[in-house]
């Protein structure tokens, strides 16, 4: 079997059954946040702001796998805060090489 036959012949389905299914625990884009979700998002942003102060980052760009912006998802905001803290810790650890 050559590469041409491996990559060139894919069975293509038709219909909605072939569409990817994405499960999301967060509300749809047009649904308003509940007070609990809003409080959780505000806590996540407080964590992010604190992590950003010590990281030296001047801007952040990210995307999510679903259609919801990362800025509206508390788990994504917390992940970005953890990333900023990890980068800061790696840069301040003696004996490590800075990235780049």
N, C-alpha and C positions, 0 to 999 in steps of 0.2 A: 504494500500500500504506500503510495507516494504522498508527498505533502499536498499535491493538488487534490487528490481524492479525500484526504483527511480534512482539509479546510474548505474545499469547494462545494462539497455536497452535504448540506445540512437540511434536515427536514424542517420545513416551515409549516407551522400550524396556522389555522385561521380561526378567529373568534376570540372571545374574551377569556376562554379557558387557558390560553397561552400567556396572558398578561401576568407580569410579576405581582405577587401579593405582598403588600407591606403592612405589617401590623404596627400600630402605634398606640401607646398608652396616653398620649397627649391629645388634647382636643383638636378638632379640625381648625383650619386657619380662620374660618369665619365664626367660630364659637368663642364667646367671651371666657376669660379665665374665672375660675371660682376664687373666692377669697383665700382658700388654702393654697391653690396653685400660684396666685399672685404673691402671697407671702413667701412661698418657697423660691420663686423667681427672684424676689428682692433680696433674700438671703444669699442666693447664688451670686447675684451681682455684687453684693458687698464683699464676698470672698474674692471675686474676680478683681475688683478694684484694689483690694489690699495686695493681692499677688502682683498686679500690674505695677504698683508703686515701686516695689523692690526689684522688679525684673529689668527695668531700663528699656522696655519695649516702647517704641513710639507709635506703632500701629499694629492691628491684628486683623487678619483676613482668614475666614474659615467658611466651610460649607457643611451641610448635613446630607445624609443619605435619603431623607424624605423631603417633602416639599416645604416643610416648616423652617423658617429662619432659625439659626442657632441661637440668636439673641433672645428668642422667645421660649427656649427649652432649658429648664433649670439644669438638667443633667449635662447638656452640652456646655453651658456656661461654667459649670463646676469642672468639667474636663479641661476646658481651656485654662482655668485658674490653676489646676494641677500641673498642666504643661508649663505654664509660666514659672511656677515654683520649682519644678524639676530643672528647668533650664538655668534658673538663677542659682540653684544649689550646685549644679554641675560646674558652673563657671566660677563659683567661689570655693570649691573643694580644692585643697592643695594637691598638686601632682597630676591634675587632669589637664588635658589640652583643650583650649577653646575650639568650638566648632568653626569651620570655615576655612 
